[in-house]
Amino acid sequence: MRYEERVVRVVAEARGQRVIIESLDDDGCTFRSTVKWKNLAPLLAQLF
């Protein structure tokens, strides 16, 4: 999935049409955040 400019992984489903996503920051550290499903977009057919 894609959230804004980041490629993310959906980790869990939360309340009220929200999901917990996991992504990497600029330093390569993993972090989690909660976003709404409608703000996620599918990945494009080709990544590179």
N, CA, C and O of each residue as an XYZ file, in Angstrom:
192
protein
N       0.840     -1.166      0.000
C       0.000      0.000      0.000
C       0.893      1.240      0.000
O       2.091      1.170      0.277
N       0.289      2.342     -0.310
C       1.007      3.613     -0.325
C       0.245      4.611      0.538
O      -0.981      4.707      0.470
N       1.003      5.359      1.359
C       0.443      6.443      2.166
C       1.294      7.676      1.902
O       2.477      7.710      2.242
N       0.690      8.680      1.299
C       1.402      9.878      0.840
C       2.552      9.439     -0.060
O       2.299      8.856     -1.114
N       3.795      9.695      0.310
C       4.931      9.311     -0.536
C       5.581      8.007     -0.093
O       6.528      7.540     -0.727
N       5.082      7.417      0.989
C       5.728      6.234      1.558
C       5.024      4.953      1.138
O       3.805      4.921      0.967
N       5.815      3.901      0.975
C       5.276      2.559      0.804
C       5.145      1.984      2.205
O       6.103      1.993      2.977
N       3.958      1.482      2.533
C       3.686      1.028      3.897
C       3.121     -0.385      3.888
O       2.690     -0.905      2.859
N       3.139     -0.982      5.067
C       2.546     -2.298      5.260
C       1.445     -2.154      6.298
O       1.652     -1.537      7.344
N       0.277     -2.719      6.016
C      -0.826     -2.701      6.983
C      -0.564     -3.811      7.991
O      -0.434     -4.980      7.626
N      -0.488     -3.433      9.267
C      -0.151     -4.378     10.325
C      -1.405     -4.897     11.023
O      -1.514     -6.089     11.308
N      -2.351     -3.999     11.296
C      -3.556     -4.388     12.026
C      -4.685     -3.432     11.696
O      -4.469     -2.318     11.220
N      -5.889     -3.897     11.961
C      -7.056     -3.048     11.769
C      -7.438     -2.447     13.116
O      -7.468     -3.146     14.128
N      -7.726     -1.162     13.124
C      -8.095     -0.468     14.360
C      -9.581     -0.111     14.310
O     -10.328     -0.694     13.524
N     -10.009      0.822     15.126
C     -11.416      1.206     15.193
C     -11.750      2.275     14.165
O     -10.881      3.031     13.731
N     -13.020      2.328     13.781
C     -13.531      3.419     12.964
C     -12.884      3.579     11.607
O     -12.471      4.683     11.254
N     -12.784      2.514     10.836
C     -12.209      2.559      9.486
C     -10.737      2.964      9.494
O     -10.253      3.551      8.525
N     -10.029      2.660     10.563
C      -8.608      2.993     10.664
C      -7.776      1.720     10.694
O      -8.238      0.662     11.120
N      -6.548      1.847     10.234
C      -5.609      0.733     10.260
C      -4.282      1.214     10.823
O      -3.966      2.403     10.779
N      -3.521      0.283     11.347
C      -2.176      0.577     11.819
C      -1.220      0.187     10.701
O      -1.236     -0.946     10.221
N      -0.389      1.138     10.293
C       0.567      0.885      9.223
C       1.980      0.927      9.782
O       2.236      1.525     10.827
N       2.883      0.284      9.073
C       4.285      0.264      9.455
C       5.098      0.730      8.261
O       4.862      0.296      7.134
N       6.051      1.608      8.505
C       6.910      2.096      7.423
C       8.270      2.453      7.986
O       8.491      2.384      9.195
N       9.175      2.835      7.106
C      10.531      3.206      7.499
C      10.699      4.706      7.401
O      10.184      5.336      6.477
N      11.423      5.284      8.360
C      11.723      6.714      8.264
C      13.022      6.906      7.481
O      13.575      5.939      6.958
N      13.504      8.118      7.396
C      14.703      8.423      6.610
C      15.953      7.725      7.133
O      16.884      7.471      6.368
N      15.985      7.413      8.422
C      17.141      6.741      9.025
C      17.049      5.222      8.929
O      17.986      4.526      9.321
N      15.943      4.698      8.418
C      15.758      3.263      8.292
C      15.106      2.615      9.501
O      15.006      1.390      9.567
N      14.665      3.415     10.453
C      13.986      2.885     11.640
C      12.513      2.640     11.319
O      11.872      3.441     10.638
N      11.990      1.530     11.817
C      10.587      1.195     11.609
C       9.719      1.964     12.595
O      10.050      2.070     13.776
N       8.610      2.498     12.102
C       7.657      3.136     13.004
C       6.244      2.812     12.564
O       5.996      2.486     11.403
N       5.331      2.905     13.503
C       3.919      2.607     13.250
C       3.085      3.849     13.459
O       3.389      4.691     14.304
N       2.030      3.948     12.678
C       1.081      5.042     12.844
C      -0.302      4.552     12.433
O      -0.436      3.519     11.778
N      -1.319      5.297     12.823
C      -2.704      4.947     12.525
C      -3.250      5.920     11.492
O      -3.148      7.136     11.650
N      -3.836      5.363     10.425
C      -4.407      6.186      9.357
C      -5.754      5.596      8.953
O      -6.074      4.461      9.306
N      -6.533      6.366      8.219
C      -7.813      5.873      7.710
C      -7.587      5.107      6.406
O      -6.691      5.428      5.626
N      -8.425      4.080      6.188
C      -8.342      3.280      4.973
C      -8.392      4.150      3.725
O      -7.665      3.900      2.764
N      -9.253      5.179      3.732
C      -9.449      5.987      2.530
C      -8.195      6.766      2.144
O      -8.093      7.221      1.005
N      -7.243      6.932      3.051
C      -6.000      7.642      2.752
C      -4.915      6.734      2.190
O      -3.842      7.206      1.814
N      -5.187      5.435      2.130
C      -4.233      4.490      1.558
C      -4.553      4.272      0.087
O      -5.714      4.298     -0.321
N      -3.517      4.060     -0.695
C      -3.691      3.806     -2.124
C      -2.926      2.541     -2.488
O      -1.908      2.237     -1.867
N      -3.402      1.800     -3.487
C      -2.666      0.609     -3.913
C      -1.344      0.999     -4.566
O      -1.191      2.109     -5.076
N      -0.404      0.077     -4.540
C       0.869      0.308     -5.213
C       0.661      0.303     -6.719
O      -0.265     -0.331     -7.225
N       1.511      1.000     -7.416
C       1.462      0.988     -8.873
C       1.911     -0.371     -9.384
O       2.520     -1.142     -8.643
N       1.622     -0.666    -10.620
C       1.961     -1.964    -11.194
C       3.467     -2.201    -11.207
O       3.916     -3.342    -11.105
N       4.238     -1.143    -11.329
C       5.686     -1.285    -11.400
C       6.330     -0.330    -10.398
O       6.024      0.862    -10.387
N       7.218     -0.852     -9.562
C       7.859     -0.028     -8.544
C       9.085      0.704     -9.064
O       9.400      1.793     -8.585
N       9.782      0.127    -10.037
C      11.033      0.726    -10.510
C      10.937      1.116    -11.962
O      11.899      1.635    -12.527
